Amino acid sequence: MKTIIEKVDSENPQKYEAVFMKAASVIKNGGLVAFPTETVYGLGANALDPIAVKKIYTAKGRPSDNPLIVHISDVTELNDVVVDVSEKAEKIINAFWPGPITIIFKKRELIPMETSGGLSTVAVRFPENETARFFIKKCGVPIAAPSANSSGKPSPTKAEHVKFDLDSRIDMIIDGGACKFGLESTIIDVSSEIPCLLRPGSVTKDMIEGIIGEINVDKAVLEKLSENEKPKAPGMKYKHYSPKADVKIVKGNAVDVAEKINAIVRENMIKGIKTGVIATEQTRDMYKCDNILVIGSLNNPEEIASNLFDVLRKCDSFEVSQVFVEAFDEDGVGMAIMNRLKKAAGYNIINV
């Protein structure tokens, strides 16, 4: 399969009508189109077509019990795919849609089990990104879309990342430039009485609680699910976001963390193991390593979140065997950063 790549202006997608008509035709014929959102690039198929949805799992190499997010182009389309929109859900919608938050509802029968990962609920998102909304609108159907990467690899924040992972496996890529937030959407389950945070993101726990009061946090946000536990949302169960290198998180005060990582780097040099370090602008000079990737400033956690997946992908270009990364404060968006890092590291954390 030849993958078509079409570049558009995300701020003015209407200028590229022909591109979006071509993409819509691919979707209507059961194909796959990667498209930009404000979070990461999504790999889209007709959410109502179980055969098309199965192609997503095949292209990504994704486990079929990992549910997909259904994207809509307008909030008025929500009632077409879900039932029972609660008062708390309405408050979340009014506060954060369109935007980087996904809400889980009880699904309507027209959403196939292939889309919901075998669950009676469905995850729905109304993206902020103009290109994403214009694309979905032209398709005329809700779009099921996980991140447009090979399963387990860092999520794509640029079209070139999608091409690297999925070239010749999908029909089309809409190149709308770099994504704004760089982390997948927050996921909140409102299908039960007390809403539950299933995946942290740019819309933080504190922001949600400021709108609807106290919420629960699913244990999968903080720890690894066992093999026999069924994931309620994308990215909860399986190892994600990993470069080829073995990733380890080192947790402690900055001086102790640097001393520990530098000691391992020295040992690895003797053993002939090429090592990388992911550091911040404030700590980069504390490391004695030839392969340092700077993720951003400690004073700007949103910048760190935006750069995270791009930096993890750059680890592969450094051809390192091991990567060490500092642990971050888990307040605010830090919860989302550490959630992704823990999954990238397979929960391998060194405490110093």
C-alpha positions as CSV (number, residue, x, y, z in Angstrom):
1,M,0.0,0.0,0.0
2,K,1.3,3.5,-0.9
3,T,0.6,6.0,1.9
4,I,-0.5,9.4,0.6
5,I,0.8,12.4,2.6
6,E,-1.0,15.7,2.2
7,K,0.1,18.9,4.0
8,V,-2.5,21.4,5.2
9,D,-2.6,24.6,7.2
10,S,-4.1,23.7,10.6
11,E,-5.3,27.3,11.2
12,N,-7.2,27.4,7.9
13,P,-8.1,23.9,6.8
14,Q,-11.0,25.1,4.6
15,K,-8.4,26.1,2.0
16,Y,-7.7,22.5,1.4
17,E,-11.2,21.2,0.5
18,A,-9.8,18.7,-2.0
19,V,-7.5,17.1,0.5
20,F,-10.3,16.6,3.0
21,M,-12.7,15.2,0.4
22,K,-10.0,12.7,-0.6
23,A,-9.5,11.8,3.1
24,A,-13.3,11.5,3.6
25,S,-13.5,9.1,0.6
26,V,-10.8,6.9,2.1
27,I,-12.8,6.7,5.4
28,K,-16.1,6.0,3.6
29,N,-14.4,3.2,1.7
30,G,-13.2,1.5,4.9
31,G,-9.6,2.9,4.9
32,L,-7.4,4.5,7.4
33,V,-6.3,8.2,7.7
34,A,-3.9,9.7,10.2
35,F,-4.8,13.3,11.2
36,P,-3.5,15.9,13.6
37,T,-5.2,16.9,16.9
38,E,-4.2,19.3,19.6
39,T,-2.8,16.3,21.6
40,V,-1.2,13.8,19.2
41,Y,-1.8,12.5,15.7
42,G,-4.8,10.0,15.5
43,L,-5.2,7.0,13.2
44,G,-8.8,7.3,12.0
45,A,-11.4,4.9,10.7
46,N,-15.2,4.9,10.5
47,A,-16.2,4.2,14.1
48,L,-19.4,2.5,12.9
49,D,-17.6,0.0,10.6
50,P,-16.2,-3.0,12.5
51,I,-14.1,-4.2,9.5
52,A,-12.5,-0.7,9.2
53,V,-11.8,-0.6,12.9
54,K,-10.1,-4.0,12.8
55,K,-7.7,-2.5,10.3
56,I,-6.5,0.0,13.0
57,Y,-5.6,-2.8,15.3
58,T,-3.7,-4.6,12.5
59,A,-1.9,-1.5,11.3
60,K,-0.7,-0.6,14.8
61,G,-0.2,-4.1,16.0
62,R,-2.6,-3.2,18.9
63,P,-4.3,-5.6,21.3
64,S,-8.0,-5.9,20.4
65,D,-9.1,-5.4,24.0
66,N,-7.6,-1.9,24.1
67,P,-10.6,0.4,23.4
68,L,-10.6,3.2,20.9
69,I,-11.6,6.8,21.3
70,V,-14.5,8.0,19.1
71,H,-14.0,11.6,17.8
72,I,-16.9,13.9,16.9
73,S,-16.9,17.2,15.0
74,D,-19.6,18.9,17.1
75,V,-21.1,18.4,20.5
76,T,-24.5,18.0,18.9
77,E,-23.3,14.6,17.6
78,L,-22.7,13.2,21.1
79,N,-26.3,11.8,21.5
80,D,-25.9,9.8,18.3
81,V,-23.2,7.6,20.0
82,V,-24.0,7.6,23.7
83,V,-26.8,7.3,26.2
84,D,-27.3,8.8,29.6
85,V,-25.4,12.1,29.6
86,S,-25.3,13.0,33.4
87,E,-25.3,16.4,35.0
88,K,-21.6,16.0,35.9
89,A,-20.8,15.0,32.3
90,E,-22.7,18.1,31.1
91,K,-20.5,20.3,33.3
92,I,-17.3,18.7,32.0
93,I,-18.5,19.2,28.4
94,N,-19.4,22.8,29.0
95,A,-16.0,23.5,30.7
96,F,-13.6,21.7,28.5
97,W,-15.1,20.8,25.1
98,P,-13.8,21.3,22.5
99,G,-10.5,20.3,24.0
100,P,-8.0,17.7,25.1
101,I,-10.4,15.6,27.3
102,T,-12.1,12.3,26.5
103,I,-15.3,11.3,28.3
104,I,-16.5,7.7,28.8
105,F,-20.3,7.1,28.6
106,K,-22.6,4.1,28.1
107,K,-22.6,3.5,24.4
108,R,-25.4,3.1,21.9
109,E,-25.8,-0.2,20.1
110,L,-24.6,1.3,16.8
111,I,-21.1,1.5,18.2
112,P,-19.6,-1.9,17.5
113,M,-17.7,-3.9,20.2
114,E,-14.6,-3.7,18.0
115,T,-14.6,0.1,18.6
116,S,-15.3,-0.1,22.4
117,G,-12.8,-3.0,23.0
118,G,-15.6,-5.3,24.0
119,L,-17.0,-2.9,26.6
120,S,-20.5,-1.5,27.1
121,T,-19.1,2.0,27.3
122,V,-17.5,4.2,24.7
123,A,-14.8,7.0,25.0
124,V,-15.7,10.2,23.1
125,R,-13.7,13.2,22.3
126,F,-14.6,16.6,20.7
127,P,-11.2,17.9,19.6
128,E,-10.1,21.6,19.7
129,N,-7.9,21.3,16.6
130,E,-9.6,22.9,13.5
131,T,-8.1,20.3,11.1
132,A,-9.4,17.4,13.1
133,R,-12.9,18.8,13.3
134,F,-13.0,19.7,9.6
135,F,-11.8,16.2,8.7
136,I,-14.4,14.5,10.9
137,K,-17.2,16.8,9.6
138,K,-16.3,16.0,5.9
139,C,-16.3,12.2,6.7
140,G,-19.9,12.5,8.0
141,V,-19.4,9.7,10.5
142,P,-17.8,9.5,14.0
143,I,-14.1,8.6,13.7
144,A,-12.5,6.0,15.9
145,A,-8.9,7.0,16.4
146,P,-6.1,5.8,18.7
147,S,-2.6,7.5,18.4
148,A,-1.1,7.0,14.9
149,N,1.9,5.0,16.0
150,S,3.1,1.4,16.2
151,S,1.6,0.0,19.3
152,G,3.9,0.5,22.3
153,K,6.0,3.2,20.7
154,P,6.0,6.9,21.7
155,S,2.9,8.6,20.4
156,P,3.3,10.8,17.3
157,T,3.3,14.6,17.6
158,K,4.5,15.2,14.1
159,A,3.5,13.8,10.7
160,E,7.0,12.5,10.2
161,H,6.6,10.3,13.3
162,V,3.5,8.7,11.7
163,K,5.3,8.1,8.5
164,F,8.2,6.5,10.3
165,D,5.9,4.0,12.1
166,L,3.0,3.4,9.6
167,D,4.2,4.2,6.1
168,S,2.7,1.6,3.7
169,R,0.4,0.3,6.4
170,I,-2.3,3.1,6.1
171,D,-3.9,4.9,3.2
172,M,-3.3,8.6,4.0
173,I,-1.6,11.1,6.4
174,I,-2.9,14.6,6.8
175,D,0.1,16.7,7.8
176,G,-1.1,19.6,9.9
177,G,2.2,20.4,11.7
178,A,3.3,19.7,15.3
179,C,0.6,19.1,17.9
180,K,0.0,21.7,20.6
181,F,-0.1,19.7,23.8
182,G,2.0,16.6,22.9
183,L,0.3,14.3,25.4
184,E,-2.8,12.3,24.7
185,S,-6.1,13.5,26.1
186,T,-7.2,13.2,29.7
187,I,-9.8,10.4,30.1
188,I,-12.6,10.7,32.6
189,D,-15.2,8.0,33.1
190,V,-18.7,9.4,33.9
191,S,-20.6,6.1,33.4
192,S,-20.7,5.5,37.1
193,E,-22.0,7.6,40.0
194,I,-18.5,9.0,41.0
195,P,-16.5,10.0,38.0
196,C,-13.1,8.3,37.7
197,L,-9.9,9.6,36.1
198,L,-8.5,6.9,33.8
199,R,-5.7,8.8,32.1
200,P,-4.2,12.1,33.2
201,G,-3.5,14.8,30.6
202,S,-3.4,18.5,30.0
203,V,-6.9,18.9,31.6
204,T,-5.7,18.0,35.1
205,K,-7.4,16.3,38.1
206,D,-7.6,19.7,39.9
207,M,-9.2,21.4,36.9
208,I,-11.9,18.7,36.7
209,E,-12.5,18.8,40.5
210,G,-12.9,22.5,40.3
211,I,-15.9,21.9,38.0
212,I,-17.6,18.8,39.4
213,G,-16.1,18.2,42.9
214,E,-14.1,15.2,44.0
215,I,-13.3,12.4,41.6
216,N,-11.6,9.0,41.9
217,V,-8.3,8.1,40.3
218,D,-8.1,4.6,38.7
219,K,-5.3,2.5,40.1
220,A,-4.0,2.0,36.5
221,V,-2.9,5.7,36.5
222,L,-0.5,4.9,39.3
223,E,0.4,1.2,38.9
224,K,0.5,-1.6,36.3
225,L,-2.6,-3.6,35.6
226,S,-2.3,-7.4,35.8
227,E,-2.6,-9.6,32.6
228,N,-6.2,-10.7,33.5
229,E,-7.5,-7.1,34.1
230,K,-9.5,-5.6,31.2
231,P,-8.5,-2.0,30.4
232,K,-11.3,0.6,30.6
233,A,-9.6,3.1,28.3
234,P,-6.7,3.3,25.8
235,G,-3.2,3.0,27.2
236,M,-4.1,1.6,30.7
237,K,-2.8,-1.9,30.5
238,Y,0.0,-2.4,28.0
239,K,3.6,-1.0,27.9
240,H,3.4,2.3,25.9
241,Y,5.6,5.1,24.7
242,S,8.8,3.1,24.6
243,P,11.8,3.8,22.4
244,K,14.0,0.8,21.5
245,A,16.2,1.5,24.5
246,D,15.5,0.2,27.9
247,V,14.0,3.2,29.9
248,K,14.6,3.6,33.7
249,I,13.2,6.4,35.9
250,V,15.4,7.6,38.8
251,K,13.6,9.2,41.7
252,G,15.1,11.4,44.5
253,N,16.6,14.8,45.0
254,A,18.5,16.2,42.0
255,V,22.0,15.7,43.4
256,D,21.4,12.1,44.4
257,V,19.7,11.4,41.0
258,A,22.6,12.8,39.1
259,E,25.2,10.9,41.1
260,K,23.3,7.6,40.6
261,I,22.9,8.1,36.9
262,N,26.5,9.2,36.4
263,A,27.7,6.1,38.3
264,I,25.6,3.9,36.0
265,V,26.9,5.7,32.9
266,R,30.5,5.1,34.0
267,E,29.8,1.4,34.5
268,N,28.1,1.2,31.2
269,M,31.0,2.8,29.4
270,I,33.3,0.1,30.8
271,K,30.9,-2.6,29.6
272,G,30.5,-0.9,26.2
273,I,26.8,-0.1,26.7
274,K,25.8,3.2,25.1
275,T,23.6,5.2,27.5
276,G,21.4,8.3,27.2
277,V,20.1,10.7,29.8
278,I,16.8,12.8,29.5
279,A,17.4,15.9,31.6
280,T,15.9,19.4,32.1
281,E,17.5,22.7,31.2
282,Q,18.3,23.1,35.0
283,T,20.0,19.7,35.4
284,R,21.7,19.0,32.1
285,D,25.1,20.2,33.3
286,M,25.0,17.7,36.2
287,Y,25.4,14.7,33.9
288,K,28.6,13.3,32.5
289,C,27.2,11.6,29.5
290,D,27.8,12.0,25.7
291,N,24.1,11.5,24.9
292,I,21.9,14.1,26.8
293,L,18.4,15.0,25.6
294,V,17.0,18.1,27.1
295,I,13.2,17.8,27.6
296,G,12.5,21.4,28.7
297,S,12.5,23.6,31.8
298,L,11.3,22.7,35.3
299,N,9.6,26.0,35.4
300,N,7.4,25.0,32.5
301,P,5.9,21.6,32.9
302,E,3.6,22.1,29.9
303,E,6.8,22.4,27.8
304,I,8.1,19.2,29.2
305,A,4.7,17.5,28.4
306,S,4.8,18.8,24.9
307,N,8.3,17.6,24.3
308,L,8.1,14.2,26.0
309,F,7.2,11.9,23.1
310,D,9.5,13.7,20.6
311,V,12.4,13.3,23.1
312,L,11.6,9.6,23.6
313,R,11.6,9.1,19.8
314,K,15.0,10.9,19.6
315,C,16.5,8.2,21.8
316,D,16.3,5.9,18.9
317,S,18.3,8.2,16.7
318,F,21.0,8.3,19.4
319,E,21.1,4.4,19.1
320,V,21.5,4.1,22.9
321,S,20.7,0.8,24.7
322,Q,19.6,2.4,28.0
323,V,18.0,5.7,28.8
324,F,17.7,7.2,32.3
325,V,15.2,10.0,33.0
326,E,14.6,12.1,36.1
327,A,11.3,11.6,37.9
328,F,9.0,14.7,38.0
329,D,6.7,16.2,40.5
330,E,3.3,14.7,40.0
331,D,1.2,17.8,40.7
332,G,-0.9,19.2,37.9
333,V,0.2,18.1,34.4
334,G,3.1,16.3,36.2
335,M,0.8,13.4,36.9
336,A,0.3,13.0,33.1
337,I,4.1,13.3,32.5
338,M,4.9,10.6,35.1
339,N,2.1,8.4,33.9
340,R,3.6,8.2,30.4
341,L,7.1,7.8,31.7
342,K,6.1,5.0,34.0
343,K,4.6,3.2,31.1
344,A,7.6,3.9,28.9
345,A,9.8,2.4,31.6
346,G,7.5,-0.6,32.3
347,Y,7.3,0.8,35.9
348,N,11.0,0.4,36.3
349,I,11.8,3.0,38.9
350,I,15.1,3.4,40.8
351,N,14.7,5.2,44.2
352,V,17.8,7.0,45.5
